[in-house]
């Protein structure tokens, strides 16, 4: 039984579809996705606008549910969970990084990182320690009291990543994490994500339009018209 559990994918999608609207106005964003992702992988998801990659990311992050098909996470059939159960899964297993940083403007870096720990009900002292450790991990020791307006774009994204990893997630979901950054800051963020993957063992799933950013991943999945068009393993920048 233990060997079987170890061989089981972290994520398994089978026949996943997602439709919006009804009747003649219906739009099918996903058209039967089959995809497995194993623990410890770094996967980049690419595709043109409207290809379904962001819809797939929302489903994987339990921010939405499929119209049909099965989504298994660590063996749990996610689409059968209640809204509250999916919220618990998000809170305890997932970390999210977005293109727009999504930081609270008048709140310090430390307080921003503490937010998901607060939702978990972690006591104040432990919360401070975990948040400081997460900021140190992304190279922001000494910046704890600064607000987002006092930080560069790259630093703000580092705070967002620290917030995502403070809860020690099983899976880090990054949606265009370098989309608002210049090339140098983008490389810094990708090196950080690669470090979290290779050294911390965090599974990383990243949506990106940029081929040079996708080059950091060990595997690239291409979406076209709501379907997986290709799924390739590559050496990756950090190999």
N, C-alpha and C positions, 0 to 999 in steps of 0.2 A: 504493500500500500504506500509506503514512504517513497519508494522508487517511482511509483506511478505519479504521485503528487509532484515529485521533483521534475518529472519529464513533461508535466502539464504546462501549456503556455500561460503566461501571466494574463494575457488578453486573447480571447478567441471570438471573432465575429463570423457568423454564418448566415448568409442570405439577408443581410441587413438592407432594408429599404427605408427611405424617409420621404414622405409626401407632405406638401403644404397646400391647403385649400381643398376644395371639393369640386366635382363635376368638371365642366370645361375649363374652369380656372385653376385646376389642380396642377401643381408643379412637383415633379419627382426629382428631389435633390440627390438621392442615393438609389441605385438600381441593382441591388443585390451584391453587397460587399462581403467577401470572404477574406479574412486577414487574421494571422496569428502573430503575436509579439511576445517574445520570451523575456524573462527577468534579466536585467542587466544590459539590454540592447539600447542603442542610440539610433533612432529611426527618424529620418526626415520625410515629411509628406509634402509633395509638390504637385502643382497643377495650375492651369489657368483659372482666372476668376470664374466662378460658377461651376467649377468641376466637382464640388462636393467635399473638398478637403476640410473646410472649416465646419461644415455640418457634421462630418465624421468626428472631428475633434470635440465638438459639443456633446455628441453622444457618448464618446469615450470618457469624458469628464463628468458624466451624469448630469449635465446641464439640460439635457433633452432626452427623449426616449425614441426608439425606432418605431416606424409604422408596422413593420413586420421583421421577422428574423430573430436571432438569438445573440446576445452579448454576454459572455462569461468573463468575469474578472476574478482571478484566483479561485476558479471553480464555481463561483456564485453567479446565478443567472440574473443579471442586473435588471433586465426589463420587467421582471416579475416583482421587483421590490416596490414598496410604497414610496411616496415622495419623501417622507421622513427618513426612511431607510437609505434612500439614495443620498440624502443630505449627510447622513452619518458616514457613508462610504466616502464621499467627497472630503469631509472634514478630517478623516483619519488616514486616508490612503493617498490622496492626490495633492499635488502642489501645482499652482497655476501661475504662469508668467505671460503677460499680454504686451502687445505692441505699445499701448498707451500708458504703461506703468501702473496706472490705477492706484496711486498713492494719495493719502489724505493730505491736502495742501498745507494745513496749519498744524500738522502733527509731526513730531520729530521722527527721524529715521528709526530710532529704537522703538517708539510707540507704534509706528507702522508695522514693524516686524512682529511686534507682540500681538497684533490684532487676532490672527487665527488661534494663538495660544489662549487668548482671553475667551474666545468662543468655546474652547475646549474646557474651560473652567480651571485652568492651571493656576496655582497660587502665585501671587505677585513676585516673590523672590525667585522662584524657579523660572517664571516667565522672563524676568530680566536677564537671568543667566543664559537661558536658551537663545534669547534675541541677540544678546551681545556676542555669543559664540557664533551665531549665524552671520552676523555682520563681519566678524573677524574672518570667517571662512571666505567671504567674498571680497576681502581686502579693504574693509571700511572701519577698521579700528580707529577711534578718534573722531569719527563723524556721527556718533550716536545722537547728539543733540541738534543736529542740523535738520532743517525742514527741507522738503523737496525743492523749494525755490532757491535754496542756498547750495544746491547740488547740480552738477552737470547732468546731461542726459544719460551718459554712461553710468554715473554714480546712482542716478535714480533707478536705472534698470537693475543695478546691483542690489539696491535696497529691495526691489521687487522680488529678486531671486532669493535674497536672504529670507524674506517673508515666506516664500514658497517652500524653502527647505527647513525652516525653523521647526516644523512639525514632523520632520524626518519622514517624508512621504515615500511610498513605494514607487510612485509614478509621478514624473514631472512633465506637465503638459505646457509646451511653450508655443504660443500663437504669434508668429512673426516677431520674435523677441528683439530683432535688430532693425525692424522696419523704420524706426524713428532716429536711428543713429548713423553717424558718419562711418566710413570704412574702418578707421583705426579703432573706434569704440566698438564697432561690430565684431571685429576680430577678438577684442578683449572679452566680450561677452561669450563668444563661441568657445574660447579657450576655457572660460570658467565652466560652461555647461559640460564641456568635454572632461574637465577635471572632476566634476561632480559625478559624472557617469563612470569614469575609469577608476577613480580613487575611492569614491563613496558607494559605488554600486547602484546608484539611482538609475532606474530606467527612464530614458528621456525620449519623448515623442514631440517632434517639433514641426510645425507648419511653416513653410517659407516659400517665397517666390525666387529667392536668390541662390543660384547654383554654387557660388563660392561659399555660402554659408552651409548649404547642404553637404558640401564636401567634407565637413567635419564629422558627419554621421557615418556609421558603419553600414547603413542600409538606407536606400531611397525608394519610397513607394510613390508612384505617379498616379494621380487621379485624372480622368477625362470623362466628362459627361456622366458623372455619378457612378463611375466604375473604376476599379483598379486596372490601369492599363499596363503597368509594369512594376516589378518588385525585384530590385537588384541589390546585391551585397557589394560593397566597395571597401577599399583599404581605409579611407578616411584620412583627414589631415593629421590626426594625432597618432596614427599608427607608426 
